[in-house]
Amino acid sequence: MTTRRASLAWLGTGWALAGAATAQRPPLRIALAPFLSPAALLAVFRPLREHLEHALQRPVEMVTSRDFHSLVGEARRGEHDVVQLPAHLARLAMLDWRYQMLAGPDERVEVVVGVRGAGPVRSIGDLRGQRVGMLDALSLTATVGRAWLQAQGLDGAVTVVAQPSVNAALYALERGEIGAFVAADTQLATLPASTPRGERVLVRIGGIPGPLFLARHDLPAAEREDLRAALLAFQPDPARPRAASNAPLRPVPAASMAALDAYVVVARQLLAQGAR
């Protein structure tokens, strides 16, 4: 298994407050989409985890994976009670592996191309010959980014470099290892304070749904409905930036999910190729 676990002690700090009866219930296991480094990801989702523990009166264990390809494999094998997936992979999981929709952020996010603020890339044409960092190919931001590069006639003129996280991409940009990166604006809003922030948005290239929470098909119906209700009751912190970890959560309409089918085709092709 490729899942990255946080330490049980860190995840369990809130359990004792719920009492011995609650602690006897098995943890609800939620796998998060790996768009930030593991420590940063678990930190920004901590308020949601604590909310769920309180609402459900049971421990909640949040984990993540080394990349989206690994997360999809774990989802297909049913290793987690709940998975958070980019919207196109959520659609795939619902169609192919019988996952059930729970909820996702109620706002669309923007995919952006970022460059160094004082760097040489001042226009789209300046991307020629550059190395462009993205999350692995199965992520929705990378799918949108690659399609945009192709539409601009740049797919053969740049080198796409897979990044393990968005914060890793910002470090790579600072060191000059890449000349540009593709990410969601809400991902940039949740970066750790220590992340280099000398970037500038070159262009916004499209709106996408945020990542969605799905329940494994064999999760008991009553448990699934309690979990959905708890997710819908989450209140974001107005002092924190809006992001997947800090937004009202709502079920996504079927028509919005069906609109992702072209990206599902790309994901199936990548999975068949074993691409990362």
C-alpha positions in Angstrom: 0.0 0.0 0.0 1.3 3.4 -0.9 -0.8 5.5 1.4 1.0 8.0 3.5 -0.3 8.0 7.1 -0.1 10.7 9.7 0.9 9.5 13.1 -2.0 8.0 15.1 -1.2 10.3 18.0 -1.6 13.4 15.9 -4.8 12.2 14.3 -6.2 11.0 17.6 -5.9 14.2 19.7 -9.7 14.8 19.6 -10.8 11.2 20.2 -10.5 11.2 24.0 -13.0 14.1 24.3 -15.7 11.9 22.8 -15.5 9.4 25.6 -14.7 5.7 25.9 -17.8 4.6 24.0 -16.9 6.6 21.0 -13.3 5.5 21.1 -14.5 1.9 20.7 -15.9 2.6 17.2 -13.5 1.8 14.4 -12.1 4.9 12.7 -13.7 6.2 9.6 -10.9 6.2 7.1 -10.8 9.1 4.6 -8.2 9.3 1.8 -7.4 12.9 0.7 -6.4 13.9 -2.8 -2.6 14.5 -2.7 -2.3 18.0 -4.0 -0.2 19.3 -1.1 2.6 17.7 0.8 1.2 15.2 3.4 1.9 17.4 6.4 0.4 20.5 4.8 -2.6 18.5 3.5 -3.5 17.0 6.8 -3.1 20.4 8.5 -5.5 22.2 6.3 -8.1 19.5 6.6 -7.8 19.2 10.3 -10.9 21.5 11.0 -13.0 19.2 8.8 -11.7 16.1 10.4 -12.5 17.5 13.9 -15.9 18.6 12.7 -16.7 15.1 11.5 -15.4 13.4 14.7 -17.7 15.7 16.7 -20.7 15.2 14.4 -20.4 11.5 14.0 -19.1 10.7 17.5 -16.4 8.4 16.2 -12.7 8.7 15.3 -11.8 9.9 11.8 -8.5 8.9 10.2 -7.3 11.0 7.3 -4.6 9.7 5.1 -3.2 10.5 1.6 -1.2 8.9 -1.2 2.0 9.6 -2.9 0.2 10.5 -6.2 -3.1 10.4 -7.9 -2.3 7.1 -9.7 -1.8 5.5 -6.3 -4.9 7.0 -4.9 -7.0 5.7 -7.8 -5.6 2.2 -7.3 -6.5 2.3 -3.6 -10.0 3.5 -4.5 -10.5 0.7 -7.0 -9.4 -1.8 -4.4 -11.8 -0.3 -1.8 -9.0 0.4 0.8 -10.8 3.4 2.3 -14.3 4.1 3.5 -14.3 7.5 1.8 -12.1 9.0 -0.9 -11.6 12.5 -2.0 -11.0 12.6 -5.8 -10.6 15.3 -8.5 -14.1 15.6 -10.1 -13.3 13.7 -13.3 -11.8 10.8 -11.3 -14.9 11.0 -9.0 -17.1 10.6 -12.0 -15.0 7.6 -13.1 -15.2 6.0 -9.6 -19.0 6.4 -9.7 -19.4 4.9 -13.1 -16.9 2.0 -12.8 -16.6 1.2 -9.1 -20.0 2.1 -7.8 -18.8 4.8 -5.4 -21.6 7.0 -4.0 -21.6 10.8 -4.1 -21.3 12.5 -0.8 -20.4 16.2 -1.3 -17.8 18.6 -2.8 -17.1 22.4 -2.5 -19.9 24.5 -3.7 -17.6 26.8 -5.8 -15.7 26.2 -9.0 -12.0 26.8 -8.9 -9.7 28.4 -11.5 -6.8 26.6 -13.1 -3.9 29.0 -13.5 -0.5 29.0 -15.2 2.0 30.7 -12.8 5.5 32.0 -13.4 8.2 33.7 -11.5 7.2 37.3 -10.8 10.5 38.7 -12.0 11.3 35.9 -14.4 11.6 35.9 -18.2 8.2 34.5 -19.0 6.0 37.5 -19.7 3.6 36.1 -22.3 2.2 32.7 -23.4 4.6 32.6 -26.2 7.5 32.9 -23.8 6.6 29.4 -22.5 8.3 27.8 -25.5 11.4 25.9 -24.4 10.3 26.1 -20.7 9.8 23.3 -18.2 6.3 23.4 -16.9 5.5 21.8 -13.5 2.2 20.1 -12.9 0.7 17.5 -10.5 0.8 14.0 -12.0 -1.1 13.4 -15.2 -4.2 12.0 -13.6 -4.9 15.2 -11.6 -7.6 17.4 -13.1 -5.4 20.5 -13.1 -2.7 18.6 -15.1 -5.4 17.3 -17.5 -6.7 20.8 -18.1 -3.1 22.1 -18.3 -2.1 19.6 -20.9 -5.2 20.3 -23.0 -4.5 24.0 -22.8 -0.9 23.6 -23.9 -2.1 21.6 -26.9 -4.7 24.2 -27.8 -1.9 26.9 -27.7 0.3 24.8 -30.0 2.8 24.3 -27.1 2.5 20.7 -26.3 5.6 19.8 -28.2 7.4 23.1 -27.3 7.5 22.7 -23.5 8.7 19.9 -21.2 6.0 18.8 -18.6 7.6 17.9 -15.3 5.5 16.0 -12.8 5.5 17.5 -9.3 4.7 15.6 -6.1 2.7 18.6 -4.7 1.8 22.2 -5.4 4.2 23.4 -2.7 7.0 21.4 -4.3 6.2 23.1 -7.6 6.7 26.5 -5.9 10.1 25.5 -4.6 11.1 24.2 -8.0 10.0 27.5 -9.5 12.1 29.4 -6.9 15.2 27.3 -7.7 14.8 27.7 -11.4 14.1 24.0 -12.0 10.9 24.9 -13.8 9.9 28.1 -15.6 6.1 27.8 -15.0 3.6 25.7 -13.2 -0.1 24.7 -13.4 -2.3 24.7 -10.3 -5.7 25.6 -9.0 -6.0 29.0 -7.4 -7.5 27.5 -4.3 -4.5 25.1 -4.0 -2.3 28.2 -4.0 -4.4 29.7 -1.2 -3.7 26.8 1.1 0.1 26.6 0.8 2.2 26.5 4.0 3.5 29.9 5.1 7.1 28.7 4.5 6.4 28.1 0.8 8.3 30.6 -1.6 5.7 33.0 -3.0 7.4 34.9 -5.7 5.0 33.7 -8.4 2.8 35.7 -10.7 -0.3 34.4 -12.5 0.4 34.4 -16.3 -3.0 33.3 -17.4 -6.2 31.6 -16.1 -7.0 28.7 -18.3 -10.3 27.3 -17.1 -12.8 26.7 -14.3 -13.2 23.2 -12.8 -15.2 21.7 -9.9 -13.3 21.1 -6.7 -12.4 17.6 -5.5 -15.3 15.5 -4.3 -15.9 13.1 -1.3 -17.2 9.7 -2.3 -18.3 6.8 -0.2 -17.3 3.2 -1.0 -20.3 1.3 -2.4 -20.6 -1.1 0.5 -20.6 1.5 3.3 -23.9 0.9 5.1 -26.6 3.3 3.9 -27.3 4.7 7.3 -23.7 5.4 7.9 -23.4 7.0 4.5 -26.3 9.3 5.1 -25.0 10.3 8.5 -21.7 11.1 6.9 -23.3 13.1 4.1 -25.3 15.1 6.6 -22.1 15.8 8.6 -20.3 17.0 5.5 -23.2 19.3 4.5 -23.2 20.8 8.0 -19.5 21.8 7.9 -19.1 25.6 8.3 -16.0 27.1 6.7 -13.9 29.5 8.8 -14.3 33.0 7.3 -10.8 33.9 8.6 -9.3 31.3 6.3 -9.1 31.4 2.5 -11.8 29.6 0.5 -10.4 26.2 -0.6 -11.4 22.6 -0.9 -10.6 22.3 2.8 -12.5 25.4 3.8 -15.7 25.7 1.8 -19.4 24.8 2.2 -20.0 21.2 0.9 -22.8 20.2 -1.4 -23.8 17.3 -3.6 -22.8 17.9 -7.2 -25.7 17.8 -9.7 -25.7 14.8 -12.1 -25.5 17.1 -15.1 -22.3 18.7 -13.8 -20.8 15.3 -13.3 -21.8 14.2 -16.8 -20.1 17.3 -18.3 -16.8 15.8 -17.1 -17.0 12.7 -19.3 -14.4 14.0 -21.9 -11.9 14.2 -19.0 -13.0 10.7 -17.9 -12.0 9.3 -21.3 -8.5 10.8 -20.8 -8.2 9.4 -17.3 -9.1 5.9 -18.6 -6.5 6.1 -21.3 -3.8 7.2 -18.8 -4.8 4.4 -16.4 -4.5 1.9 -19.2 -1.1 3.2 -20.0 0.0 3.2 -16.4 1.0 6.9 -16.8 2.1 9.0 -13.8 
